[in-house]
Amino acid sequence: QMQVVESGGGLVQPGGSLRLSCVASGFTASENLMQWFRQVPGKEREPVVGLDAGNSILRYRGFTGGRFTVSRDNAKNTVYLQMNSLSPEDTAVYYCSANIRGNILWGRGTLVTVSS
């Protein structure tokens, strides 16, 4: 069964960093487009950053400044989201998704709270 499972969320102080993990199973992450999204309560889910099968990093509008970056460990079939210089506005549920031949597979998300 194909699935992605996020982890690593939690409470972080403003200015801090956090790394989220997305473990893929049932498929090979490196052969598919992997993306991170986030959703703030009351707002639409928005794309943050992606990593395609050619190792190109896709930066979406609003996230081009470099605070968020994506990487992958092929041996662990895991994709990471590194988040730096976090602010309270980054508080959201972060989701990992896999685009597998046009079919989107979502994880359940992990909550990131940025607060002092």
Rosetta silent file (secondary structure, phi, psi, omega in degrees, C-alpha in Angstrom):
SEQUENCE: QMQVVESGGGLVQPGGSLRLSCVASGFTASENLMQWFRQVPGKEREPVVGLDAGNSILRYRGFTGGRFTVSRDNAKNTVYLQMNSLSPEDTAVYYCSANIRGNILWGRGTLVTVSS
SCORE:     score description
SCORE:     0.000 S_00000001
   1 L     0.000  131.454 -179.673    0.000    0.000    0.000 S_00000001
   2 L   -82.459  134.873  175.526    1.363    3.377   -0.980 S_00000001
   3 E  -159.726  160.600  172.021    1.510    6.025    1.683 S_00000001
   4 E  -128.346  139.126 -177.493    3.451    8.998    2.962 S_00000001
   5 E  -129.766  121.202  179.328    3.783    9.776    6.638 S_00000001
   6 E   -90.709  152.896  173.810    4.953   13.121    7.963 S_00000001
   7 E  -156.377  169.257  175.553    6.674   13.724   11.261 S_00000001
   8 L   105.863   -5.193  178.475    8.799   16.311   12.989 S_00000001
   9 L   -71.159  169.900  179.616    6.255   18.990   13.737 S_00000001
  10 E   160.163 -164.145 -179.459    6.001   20.666   17.089 S_00000001
  11 E   -95.236  131.017  178.968    6.463   23.911   18.921 S_00000001
  12 E  -137.634  146.222  179.678    9.352   26.133   17.924 S_00000001
  13 L   -78.388  153.075  175.269   10.263   29.656   18.955 S_00000001
  14 L   -54.364  137.410 -176.893   10.303   32.520   16.464 S_00000001
  15 L    90.112  -10.644 -176.960   13.572   32.600   14.607 S_00000001
  16 L   -83.591 -179.331 -179.208   14.085   28.895   15.119 S_00000001
  17 L  -126.467  158.861  178.720   14.411   26.024   12.682 S_00000001
  18 E  -153.700  144.864  175.176   12.660   22.743   12.220 S_00000001
  19 E  -120.104  123.486  177.004   13.060   19.793    9.909 S_00000001
  20 E   -97.652  149.080  178.217   10.067   17.771    8.841 S_00000001
  21 E  -117.899  149.029  176.218   10.300   14.255    7.480 S_00000001
  22 E  -134.825  106.917  179.901    8.111   12.456    4.982 S_00000001
  23 E   -92.608  123.431  179.151    8.604    8.715    4.810 S_00000001
  24 E   -97.818  142.932  175.703    7.298    7.130    1.636 S_00000001
  25 E  -141.286  149.312 -179.877    6.285    3.507    1.408 S_00000001
  26 L    83.964   -2.533  177.091    4.918    1.371   -1.387 S_00000001
  27 L  -159.915  169.410 -178.456    6.642    3.475   -4.036 S_00000001
  28 L  -100.635  115.053 -176.044    9.990    5.115   -4.704 S_00000001
  29 H   -59.480  -37.122 -175.609   10.058    8.753   -3.721 S_00000001
  30 H   -69.614  -12.412 -179.396   12.967    9.565   -6.009 S_00000001
  31 H   -98.077    3.842 -175.444   10.965    8.490   -9.059 S_00000001
  32 L  -137.727  162.616  175.595    8.088   10.856   -8.388 S_00000001
  33 E   -75.966  120.661  177.073    7.346   14.492   -7.701 S_00000001
  34 E  -110.388  134.313 -176.812    7.334   15.024   -3.960 S_00000001
  35 E  -134.556  152.747  170.678    5.895   18.228   -2.584 S_00000001
  36 E  -111.358  135.055  175.025    5.334   19.963    0.685 S_00000001
  37 E  -123.493  166.464  170.647    2.180   21.969    1.295 S_00000001
  38 E  -142.556  156.536  179.664    0.883   23.807    4.294 S_00000001
  39 E  -140.219  121.124  174.558   -2.513   24.867    5.503 S_00000001
  40 L   -89.908  139.329  179.641   -3.344   27.581    7.964 S_00000001
  41 L   -51.523  130.387  178.841   -6.761   27.194    9.636 S_00000001
  42 L    86.417   -2.575  179.828   -9.377   28.955    7.586 S_00000001
  43 L  -122.300  165.832  179.150   -7.170   29.202    4.534 S_00000001
  44 L   -75.292  153.357  174.952   -6.547   27.070    1.491 S_00000001
  45 L   -68.223  136.197 -177.509   -3.737   24.571    1.367 S_00000001
  46 E  -127.218  146.440  178.407   -0.779   26.091   -0.447 S_00000001
  47 E   -75.145  141.977 -179.413    2.325   24.567   -2.031 S_00000001
  48 E  -107.054  -58.598 -177.116    5.613   25.326   -0.332 S_00000001
  49 E  -159.691  151.447  179.370    8.344   23.481   -2.178 S_00000001
  50 E  -135.763  162.491  177.856    8.766   20.427   -4.363 S_00000001
  51 E  -136.974  117.945 -175.688   11.450   18.035   -5.514 S_00000001
  52 L   -93.570  179.114 -175.288   11.001   16.256   -8.801 S_00000001
  53 L   -66.760  -18.819  177.464   12.425   13.017  -10.109 S_00000001
  54 L   -92.481   11.588 -179.641   15.198   14.942  -11.825 S_00000001
  55 L    69.064   18.845  174.297   16.305   16.457   -8.527 S_00000001
  56 L   -84.692  135.672  177.655   15.038   19.889   -9.468 S_00000001
  57 E   -91.510  128.692 -179.825   13.724   21.945   -6.583 S_00000001
  58 E  -104.557  119.114  179.596   10.453   23.690   -7.279 S_00000001
  59 E  -108.460  127.227 -174.462    9.876   26.861   -5.278 S_00000001
  60 L   -97.929  162.551 -175.662    6.364   28.195   -5.252 S_00000001
  61 L   -55.361  131.861 -179.406    5.108   31.748   -4.980 S_00000001
  62 L    94.223   -9.649 -177.403    5.627   33.125   -1.535 S_00000001
  63 L  -131.762   35.322 -177.076    8.394   30.659   -0.741 S_00000001
  64 L   -95.625   -0.334 -174.414   11.189   31.737   -3.035 S_00000001
  65 L   -79.979   -9.849  175.962   13.310   33.370   -0.373 S_00000001
  66 L    96.353   -0.230  177.951   15.183   30.255    0.618 S_00000001
  67 L   -68.623  -27.711 -178.137   13.875   29.835    4.170 S_00000001
  68 E  -113.546  132.279  176.913   12.334   26.551    3.128 S_00000001
  69 E  -141.260  156.092 -174.841   14.264   23.882    1.330 S_00000001
  70 E  -120.447  146.353  176.051   13.665   20.276    0.403 S_00000001
  71 E  -147.197  171.473 -176.018   15.991   17.308    0.292 S_00000001
  72 E  -143.455  141.776  172.444   15.756   13.570   -0.079 S_00000001
  73 E  -113.038  102.573 -175.158   17.477   10.512    1.322 S_00000001
  74 L   -64.382  -34.421 -179.419   17.014    7.798   -1.270 S_00000001
  75 L   -64.491  -31.411 -179.822   18.279    5.066    1.034 S_00000001
  76 L   -98.698   -1.977 -177.467   15.540    5.925    3.526 S_00000001
  77 L    51.722   44.656 -172.710   12.941    6.753    0.862 S_00000001
  78 E  -129.545  140.847  175.861   12.379    9.944    2.820 S_00000001
  79 E  -115.435  142.251 -176.660   11.926   13.567    1.862 S_00000001
  80 E  -118.936  151.539  170.426   12.705   16.401    4.234 S_00000001
  81 E  -122.022  113.465  177.026   11.537   19.967    4.612 S_00000001
  82 E   -95.488  125.229 -177.773   14.052   22.216    6.297 S_00000001
  83 E  -122.180  126.586 -177.830   12.501   25.396    7.649 S_00000001
  84 L  -122.563  161.918  177.696   14.601   28.254    8.957 S_00000001
  85 L    48.834   49.756 -175.807   13.945   31.673   10.467 S_00000001
  86 L   -70.331  146.910  177.330   10.435   30.656   11.388 S_00000001
  87 L  -127.574  164.760  179.193    7.839   33.215   12.355 S_00000001
  88 H   -55.272  -27.207  179.092    4.369   32.879   13.891 S_00000001
  89 H   -69.014  -12.241  177.196    2.945   33.252   10.383 S_00000001
  90 H   -86.832   -2.461  177.387    4.491   29.902    9.533 S_00000001
  91 L   -62.976  123.290 -175.457    2.208   28.173   12.013 S_00000001
  92 E  -174.907  170.658  167.397    0.268   25.608    9.999 S_00000001
  93 E   -91.398  128.429 -177.947   -0.276   21.962    9.316 S_00000001
  94 E  -104.583  130.835 -176.787    2.371   20.805    6.888 S_00000001
  95 E  -117.660  143.538  171.159    1.545   18.077    4.420 S_00000001
  96 E  -102.233  142.471  175.841    3.675   15.881    2.249 S_00000001
  97 E  -138.676  152.884  175.451    2.332   14.726   -1.089 S_00000001
  98 E  -122.913  129.808  175.374    3.474   12.445   -3.859 S_00000001
  99 E   -99.182  102.238 -174.632    2.382   12.892   -7.451 S_00000001
 100 E  -107.147   96.319 -179.727    2.455    9.354   -8.784 S_00000001
 101 L    52.839   44.634  175.840    1.660    9.402  -12.468 S_00000001
 102 L    90.331  -11.822  177.560   -0.922   12.107  -11.929 S_00000001
 103 E   -95.620  128.650 -176.467   -2.442   10.601   -8.806 S_00000001
 104 E   -95.841  124.774  178.119   -1.871   12.662   -5.686 S_00000001
 105 E  -108.965  125.093 -177.529   -1.112   10.833   -2.477 S_00000001
 106 E  -110.324  146.332  167.972   -1.429   12.883    0.730 S_00000001
 107 L   -88.216  179.921 -178.320   -0.161   12.360    4.193 S_00000001
 108 L   -86.364  -11.891  177.256   -2.125   13.297    7.289 S_00000001
 109 L    93.401  159.918  176.140    0.041   16.273    8.038 S_00000001
 110 E  -137.338  134.275 -174.066    2.117   17.438   10.957 S_00000001
 111 E   -84.987  129.915  173.877    1.400   20.563   12.976 S_00000001
 112 E  -115.297  123.814  178.717    4.049   23.239   13.291 S_00000001
 113 E  -119.055  122.777  178.977    3.449   25.943   15.866 S_00000001
 114 E  -108.750  111.544 -174.802    5.751   28.938   16.014 S_00000001
 115 L  -160.430  150.326  175.756    5.324   30.773   19.255 S_00000001
 116 L   -94.582    0.000    0.000    7.288   32.174   22.152 S_00000001
